[in-house]
Amino acid sequence: MSTVSLAERIYAAVRTIPRGKVATYSQIAALAGNCNLRRYVGNVLHKNPDNSMTPCHRVVNAKGCCSGSFAFGGPRAQQEKLETEGVAFTAGHVDMTRFCITEDDFQCMEMEMEEHDG
């Protein structure tokens, strides 16, 4: 049985998001073990102790909106970080068809999570 906390699993899942891509709160919750905990994911990411190690700016809602309370400077700061990585926005939203993780990305991320749980 793993002694890794749910918060640690969430941070580990976020670290698997490829640069230049985004994932939704629900996708991160699923990678962490429970797809119904998307609000909990948001709460955990708001308390992220090290954004340089855990890029929580890569997590957006299902519509591609940045967090209204992005813990490190508000939604504009989150958008700027994503744009720096090449993520494009249309009318203030991430272009989810181009930049949201794909099913293949998700499967690779799951494999990384399994290695993390190792």
Buried (B, 14 or more C-beta within 10 A) or exposed (E): EEEBEBBBBBBBBBBBBBEBBBBBBBBBBBBBBEEEBBEBBBEBBEEBEEBEEBBBBBBBBEEBBBBEEBBEEEBEBBBEBBEEBEBEBEEEBBBBEEBBBEEEBBEBBBEBBEEBEE
